[in-house]
Amino acid sequence: MSENDRSPVDDPKRGQEEMSDHENEDDYCSNLAKYLKEYDMKLLRSMKGFGKTMILWLISKDKIHGYELMNKMNELSPSKKAVSSPSQIYPILHDLEEAGLIEGTWDAQGKRKIRYYEITNEGIQTLHRIRTVFRCHRTQILEEFWRDMFSKNEE
């Protein structure tokens, strides 16, 4: 993968502006709350925020339209029944766009117009802050939960 093919979220230099003023990560972690924005807290407070964070992360990987995003979310479900529908995805996209984390643009495909979404710099920084929250608040119980619930290796 070339440097240009990398997602902006995968670039360790982007979204780190807040941390650059600190001597070390411990200092940053202990003062993390003052760097979190209101929308960061909204995403972190509930499991609903997990879905929004997942959608924001998916959009960070590539420009995507709502229907394609809905299909990707449905691929995550072990159920054959669709878990994401337009009535669930589009309000989230509008919310993320209103918060300035993504930007939608219309593109003509034949006679149809399709709205594509891309992550903004603010969205990239939000993902970095959320990643930092989890890195700073990593505990033994959280590590065990993560391994137990999401590990590909069956023990």
N, C-alpha and C positions, 0 to 999 in steps of 0.2 A: 504494500500500500504506500503510495507516494505521500509526501507532506501535504499536497493539495487535496488528496482524497480523504484525509482525516477529518472527522467531525470537529467542529470548533470546541465542543465540550471535552474532547479527548486531548486537547492542547493544554498541557499543564501550566503554560504561561498566561492563558486567558482566564479572566475571572478571579485572579489572585491579587488584585489591586489592594483590597482591604488588608490582606495579610502582610504585604510588603512593608508596612510601617512598624512591624513588630520584630523583635529580635529572634523569637522562636515560636514554634507551634503551640507550646504550652501557654504562653502569654496570650496568643490568639484564642485558644480554646477557652481559657478562663474568662475572657471578655467577649465571647462569641455573641451573647444575647444582644449586645449593643450594635452589632453589625447586621443582625437579621432584620429583614424588612417585614412589613405587615403580611405581605402575601407569602413570604417564606414560612411564617408562623402558621398561616392558614393551611398550607400544604402539609406541615409537620404535625398538626393537631389531630388529624383523624385519618381513618383508613380511606375515606373519600379522597383525601389528599394524596394517598399512595397512587390511586388511579390517575389523578391529574399529573402527578410527578412522572408516572410511567409514560403518559401521553406526551408530556413535555420532552422527556428523554427520547422517545421515538422520533419526534419532530426534529430533535437536535441531530439525529443521524442523517437525515435527508429531507429535502422538500417533499411534502406529501399532501394528498387531498383527503378529505374527511372519510370518503368511502373506503379508500385504501387503509387508512388508519383504523377504521372500524374492523376491517378484515384482519389486520395484524392483532388487534386486541382479542378478537374471537379465536385466533390461532393459539392464544395463551390458555384458553379454557380447555380442560379435559372433557367437558360436556360437548355433545354434538349440537346442543341447542345454543343459538347465538346469545352471547352475554352482553354484547354491545349493539345498540341500535341507534339510528339517527337521533332519536329523542334523548339519548344519553350522551352521545359523542358531541353533537353540535353545541349544546349549551356549555360544555366544558371548553370547547374551542373558542367560543365567544368570550367566556370568562378569562381564559388565558390571553386572548387578544386584547381585551379591555384592560387587563393588568399590564400590558406592554411586554409580555414574555414571548409572544409569537406575533407574526405579521402575516396576514392573508392577502393574496393577490389573485385576481381573476385571470384565467388563461382560456382561450378558445380552443376547443378540440372539435373540429367539424362544426356542426350547428350548435353544439352545447358549450356552455361556459362552466368551467370547473374552478373552484377556489382552492388554491394551493397554500399551504402553511409552511413558514420557515421560522426558526428560532431567532430571536433578537439578541443583542448583546446583553440586555437585562435578563433574558431567559437563560443565557449561558451562565451569567453570574449567579442567578437563582439556583441552578443545578449545582454549581460549585459550593454555594453556601450550604445547601442541603447535604451534599456529600461530606462537607466539613463537620456538620452537626453529627452525622453518624460516625465519622472518624473520631471526633473528640469525645463522644459519649459511648464509645465501644466498651462494653463490659463483658465479663465472663458469661453471664446469663444470656446476653444478647448474642454473643458469639456461638454459644451452644444452640440457642434457638435457630439461628441462621443456618448452622451446619445441619441440624436435625430436620429443619423444614425445607431447605432449598439445596442441599448437597446432591450432586448427581451420583455420587458413590453411595451404594446401598451397603450398609454395614451388617 
